[in-house]
Amino acid sequence: AVVSTQSTGPEEVHFVVTSLSPVHVTPLLNFIVELVSSSVHLHFYLLWLSELLSAHGAAVRAHSSTLNGILSSVAAQSKALSSLCDQNQYYMDVILTVGSFNDTPSTEELEVF
């Protein structure tokens, strides 16, 4: 199933999802939720989730455990990405600060003038 979802291009996801039988919606959603929590292709699987919920939201409403799984999986990824972004911002600030020290002329360069 991973190969099937990954071999589907982003532009084809809508067509695949809308042609999906309602019987397969919940198992596919559960599968996608697992991938959201473990895959590096987060945007791609969020696209799948968005399309599935848009096309089959009424059928999914009856399965609150599936919706809870989606929420907790997306929240966990959001928290992880937020932490990574904070770290990256800190490292960029350090690099820019150190770089600004290197831009100031050394005392030897000042003595030349």
C-alpha positions in Angstrom: 0.0 0.0 0.0 2.9 2.4 0.7 4.1 1.8 -2.9 0.6 2.5 -4.2 0.2 5.8 -2.3 3.8 7.0 -3.2 3.4 6.0 -6.8 0.3 8.2 -7.1 1.3 11.7 -8.1 0.0 14.7 -6.1 -2.1 15.8 -9.1 -3.8 12.3 -9.1 -4.7 12.0 -5.4 -8.0 13.8 -5.8 -9.1 11.4 -8.6 -8.0 8.3 -6.7 -9.8 9.5 -3.5 -13.0 10.4 -5.2 -13.2 7.1 -7.0 -12.5 5.2 -3.7 -15.2 2.9 -2.4 -16.6 4.0 1.1 -15.6 0.5 2.4 -11.9 1.4 1.8 -11.9 4.9 3.3 -11.4 4.1 7.0 -8.6 1.5 6.4 -6.8 3.9 4.0 -7.2 6.8 6.5 -5.7 4.6 9.3 -2.9 3.7 7.0 -2.2 7.3 6.0 -2.3 8.4 9.7 0.5 5.8 10.4 2.5 7.3 7.5 2.0 10.9 8.7 3.6 10.0 12.0 6.6 8.2 10.4 7.3 9.4 6.9 9.4 12.3 5.7 6.8 13.0 3.0 4.6 14.9 5.4 3.1 17.3 2.9 2.2 14.5 0.5 0.3 12.5 3.1 -1.4 15.6 4.4 -2.6 16.1 0.9 -4.0 12.6 1.0 -5.7 13.3 4.4 -7.2 16.6 3.1 -8.6 14.9 0.0 -10.0 12.0 1.9 -11.7 14.2 4.5 -13.0 16.5 1.8 -14.5 13.7 -0.3 -15.5 11.2 2.5 -15.8 13.4 5.6 -19.4 12.4 6.3 -18.5 8.7 6.3 -15.4 9.4 8.5 -17.4 11.3 11.1 -18.8 8.0 12.4 -15.3 6.8 13.2 -14.2 9.1 16.0 -11.1 6.9 16.7 -9.9 7.6 13.2 -10.4 11.3 13.6 -8.6 11.2 17.0 -5.7 9.4 15.3 -5.5 12.0 12.6 -5.5 14.8 15.1 -2.8 13.3 17.4 -0.6 12.3 14.5 -0.7 15.8 12.9 -0.3 17.4 16.3 2.8 15.3 17.0 4.3 16.2 13.6 3.5 19.9 14.2 5.3 19.8 17.6 8.3 18.1 16.1 8.5 20.6 13.2 8.1 23.5 15.6 11.0 22.3 17.7 13.1 21.9 14.6 12.2 25.3 13.3 13.1 26.8 16.7 16.5 25.1 16.6 17.1 26.2 13.1 16.3 29.8 14.0 18.7 29.6 16.9 21.5 28.2 14.7 20.9 30.9 12.1 21.1 33.6 14.8 24.4 32.1 16.0 25.8 32.0 12.5 24.8 35.5 11.7 26.3 36.8 15.0 29.6 35.0 14.4 29.6 36.2 10.8 29.2 39.8 12.0 32.3 39.4 14.2 34.3 38.3 11.1 33.1 41.4 9.2 34.7 43.8 11.6 38.3 44.8 10.7 41.1 43.3 12.8 43.4 45.5 14.8 46.2 44.8 12.2 44.0 46.1 9.4 43.2 49.2 11.4 46.9 50.0 11.9 47.4 50.2 8.2 45.3 53.3 7.9 
